[in-house]
């Protein structure tokens, strides 16, 4: 499991922590549209817009309690 630290910019900066095993980017051509999709194994745990999201840090091998 990994812990992703995100900053989402939308009228301010919002900080999120997402626990997931992997993430994928979903884009629509060359436009700055799309989203990061975070998954815990095969289950979707969160989506954030690419053009407003900064992945600040990723911690590897995190235990979720």
C-alpha positions as CSV (number, residue, x, y, z in Angstrom):
1,X,0.0,0.0,0.0
2,X,1.2,3.5,-0.8
3,X,0.2,6.8,0.8
4,X,-0.1,9.7,-1.7
5,X,0.0,13.3,-0.5
6,X,-1.9,15.6,-2.8
7,X,-2.5,19.3,-3.1
8,X,-5.7,20.2,-5.0
9,X,-5.9,23.8,-6.1
10,X,-9.5,25.1,-6.4
11,X,-10.2,28.5,-4.9
12,X,-7.6,27.6,-2.3
13,X,-5.2,24.7,-1.7
14,X,-6.7,21.5,-0.2
15,X,-4.5,18.8,1.1
16,X,-5.5,15.1,0.8
17,X,-3.9,11.8,1.8
18,X,-4.9,8.8,-0.3
19,X,-4.1,5.2,0.5
20,X,-3.9,3.2,-2.6
21,X,-1.9,0.4,-4.3
22,X,-1.6,2.2,-7.6
23,X,-2.9,5.1,-9.7
24,X,-3.6,5.7,-13.3
25,X,-4.0,8.8,-15.4
26,X,-7.1,9.1,-17.6
27,X,-6.7,11.8,-20.3
28,X,-8.7,13.1,-23.2
29,X,-6.4,13.8,-26.1
30,X,-3.9,16.6,-25.8
31,X,-6.1,18.7,-23.7
32,X,-5.2,19.4,-20.0
33,X,-8.4,17.6,-19.0
34,X,-8.4,14.2,-17.2
35,X,-7.9,12.8,-13.8
36,X,-5.8,10.7,-11.6
37,X,-7.6,7.5,-10.6
38,X,-6.4,5.9,-7.4
39,X,-7.0,2.2,-6.7
40,X,-6.8,-0.2,-3.7
41,X,-6.2,-3.4,-5.6
42,X,-9.1,-3.2,-8.2
43,X,-11.4,-0.9,-6.2
44,X,-11.5,2.8,-7.1
45,X,-10.8,4.9,-4.0
46,X,-10.5,8.4,-5.4
47,X,-10.3,10.7,-8.5
48,X,-8.7,14.1,-8.7
49,X,-8.4,16.4,-11.7
50,X,-4.9,16.4,-13.3
51,X,-4.8,20.1,-14.1
52,X,-5.5,21.1,-10.5
53,X,-3.7,18.4,-8.6
54,X,0.0,18.1,-7.4
55,X,1.2,14.8,-6.1
56,X,3.6,16.2,-3.4
57,X,5.0,12.9,-2.0
58,X,4.5,9.2,-2.2
59,X,5.3,7.0,0.8
60,X,5.9,3.3,-0.1
61,X,4.9,0.2,1.9
62,X,2.5,1.9,4.3
63,X,0.4,-0.1,6.8
64,X,-3.2,0.9,6.9
65,X,-4.8,0.2,10.3
